[in-house]
Amino acid sequence: MDKILDSIQPKISTQQACFLNLRFSGEDIRKAVFDMNPLKAPGKDGLPALFFQKFWGTIGESVITACLRVLNMGGTVKEFNNTTEETEKEERITGP
């Protein structure tokens, strides 16, 4: 198996591979949010990019932390749904 793998020529340069392996930064997340069209295609939460852009000063750090957890640390988006479901369960049990 190693002999076969060793015979495969890389399609990207070492420099390109290094670039592709860079970790995402908070600035990458901020830029992505502000590069979105404010009113196009809301996400599963129903909120358009405009919401995140308008309230970035309040929610930006939380958005960055959540996104970097998924992008750089192998977290999943499912964790967001679990948090929402747990909060709703707690509210039904204990009240708002």
C-alpha positions in Angstrom: 0.0 0.0 0.0 2.8 2.4 0.9 4.4 1.8 -2.5 1.2 2.7 -4.3 0.7 5.9 -2.2 4.4 6.9 -2.7 3.9 6.7 -6.5 1.0 9.3 -6.4 2.3 12.7 -7.4 0.9 15.7 -5.4 -1.4 18.0 -7.2 -0.6 21.1 -5.1 2.7 22.6 -4.0 4.0 22.5 -0.5 3.3 26.3 -0.3 -0.4 25.7 -1.3 -0.8 22.9 1.2 0.5 25.1 4.0 -2.0 27.8 3.0 -4.9 25.3 2.9 -3.9 24.1 6.4 -4.0 27.5 8.0 -6.5 28.0 10.9 -9.4 30.4 10.4 -9.2 33.6 12.4 -11.8 35.9 14.0 -11.1 38.4 11.2 -12.0 35.7 8.6 -15.3 35.2 10.3 -16.0 38.9 10.6 -15.1 39.5 7.0 -17.4 36.6 5.8 -20.3 38.0 7.8 -19.9 41.5 6.4 -19.3 40.3 2.8 -22.7 38.7 2.8 -25.6 40.4 1.2 -27.6 41.7 4.2 -31.0 40.4 3.0 -30.3 37.3 1.0 -31.0 33.7 2.1 -31.4 33.6 5.8 -29.9 30.6 7.6 -31.8 27.8 9.3 -32.3 30.2 12.3 -34.3 32.5 9.9 -32.0 35.4 10.5 -30.6 37.3 7.5 -27.0 38.5 7.5 -28.3 41.9 8.3 -29.1 40.8 11.9 -25.5 39.7 12.5 -24.1 42.8 10.9 -26.3 45.2 12.8 -25.7 43.6 16.2 -22.1 42.6 15.6 -20.9 44.8 18.5 -23.0 42.7 20.9 -22.9 39.2 19.4 -19.7 39.3 17.3 -17.4 37.6 19.9 -19.9 34.8 20.5 -20.3 34.3 16.7 -16.6 34.1 16.2 -16.1 31.7 19.1 -18.8 29.4 17.8 -17.6 29.5 14.2 -14.0 28.9 15.2 -15.0 26.0 17.4 -16.5 24.3 14.3 -13.9 25.4 11.7 -10.7 24.9 13.7 -11.5 22.4 16.5 -13.9 19.9 14.9 -17.0 21.1 16.6 -20.4 20.5 15.0 -23.3 22.7 14.2 -25.5 20.1 15.9 -24.2 21.5 19.2 -26.1 24.7 18.5 -29.3 22.9 18.0 -28.8 20.9 21.3 -28.3 24.1 23.2 -31.5 25.6 21.8 -33.5 22.4 22.6 -32.1 22.2 26.2 -32.9 25.9 26.8 -36.5 25.3 25.5 -36.9 22.2 27.8 -35.6 24.2 30.8 -38.1 27.0 30.1 -41.0 24.6 29.8 -40.0 23.0 33.2 -39.0 26.1 35.2 -40.7 28.9 33.3 -38.9 31.8 31.5 
